[in-house]
Amino acid sequence: MNDLRELYQEVILDHNKQPRNFGKLEQANCHAEGYNPLCGDRLNIWMNFNGDVIADVNFLGSGCAISTASASLMTDAVKGKTIDEAQKLCERFKDMITSDTEELDSVELGKLVVFAGVREYPARVKCASLAWHTLLAAFKDNNQIATTE
């Protein structure tokens, strides 16, 4: 189990140091801003759609390693998915980081399972979920800042 935790930590640190899909996406179809008042993480997400499919998604922001890694892995996970598929993935991710169940559908969650241990640290749940709250806000396109509160 320790080897698995170390691997998960390495993935999180890698996505923090070299985040994927990082930077403003020019000419985006929608945008949302997120804020975690608990630790000050800030995040912006931009998306382009092809119909209801997320053709491209980028993020830009500042935050802790978990927040940045979560945004990086999230953008990889939702690219190419429909809005409905991405919303379902958001719910599954939320369930994983907040519930006590050890059942994880690693096929459905893929690399996102690296955040399963976050549930043991309640303050970090908000860091891991900020990108996901912001993604859902972008789908609503209501110009309100998404928060983890």
N, C-alpha and C positions, 0 to 999 in steps of 0.2 A: 504494500500500500504506500509506503514511503517513496518508492521509485515512481509510482504513478503521480503522487503529489509533486515530486520534483519536476517531472515532465510537464505537468500542468503549469507550475511556476515558470518554467523556461518558456513555454508558449506565451504566457501573459507578458513576461518581460520582453520577449522578442517583439510582440505586437505593440508594446509601449515604446520601445526604442526605435522601431521601424514600422510605424503604423501604415497599414494599407489604405488606399483610397483617401489619403490625407490631402486636404487643400480644397479651396473653393471650386465648385463646379460651375463654370460659366454657362450662361444661358439655360439654367435649370428651370424645370416646370414648376417645382415647388421647393419651399424652404421652411425650416423651423429652427427655433432657438431653444436650447434647454439649459437649465440651471439647477444645481444641487446646492441649496443654501447651507446644508450641513457642513460641507467641506470646501465650497467655493468653486467646484468644477463648472465650467461653462462649455457649451458645445453648440455648433451649428451644423445642420444637415441639409444637403441639397440633393435633389433627385430629378432625373429625367425619366419619362415614361414612354413606352411604345404601347399604346392602348392602355391596358391595365397592368402591364408588365414593367417592373423596375429595370429599365435599360442601363441606368448608371446611377450611382450614389456615392457621394463623398462627404467627408466631415472635416471640420476645422474646430479646434478648441484647445483649452488648457485644462488639465486636471491630473488627478493621481494616475498611477500605473493601471489600476483596475478600470477606471473610467475610460482611459485612452484605449487600452487593449480591448475592452468590450465594444467600443465604437468601431474599431478596426475589424474585429471578427464579425460584428453584426453586418457591416457593409459588405463583406465578402459573402456572408450567408444569405442576404436578401437579394443580392443582384441576380437578375434573371427570374425572380419569383413574381407571381401576381400579387396584387395588394392583399387579396384574401389569404394567400399562402403566407405572406410576410406577417399579417396580423395573427394568424394561428401560431406561427413560430414565436412571435412576441409573447403570447400567452403561455406557450410551452416553456420558454426561457424563464418567465416570471415564476411559473410553478416550480421549476427546478431550483431556483435560487431562494425560494421562500418556504418550500415544504420540507418536511422531515423524511419524506419517502426516499428510499435509496434506488427506486426504479427509475432508470434513465433510458430513454430510447436514443441510444447513441447514433443510430442511423438517421433519425429525424433531426437531432441536435448537432451532429457532426462535431466539429472542433469546439463548439460552444460548451461542451461538457467540462471544459477546463474551469468553468466558473461554478461548478457544483459545490465546491467547498466554501464558497462565499457565504452560504446560509449560516455557517458557524460564527460569522462575524456580522451581526445585524447592521452595524453602521456602514459596512462595505456593500451591503445589498443595494443601497441607494446609489453608490458609485457604479456598480455593475449595471444597474437598470436605467441610468440617465439616458444613454443613447437610445434605448428602446422606447422610453417615454417620448423622446424627441421625435423618433421615427413615427410614432402614432400621431403626434401633433402635426407632423408634416402631411400625413394623409388627410387630416381634417382641414388643413390649410386655412386656419382661422386667425393667424397672426398673433396668437397668444403664446407666451413663453411657457414651455413645458417645465414642470418642476417635479422633483421626487417627493414632494410633500403631499 
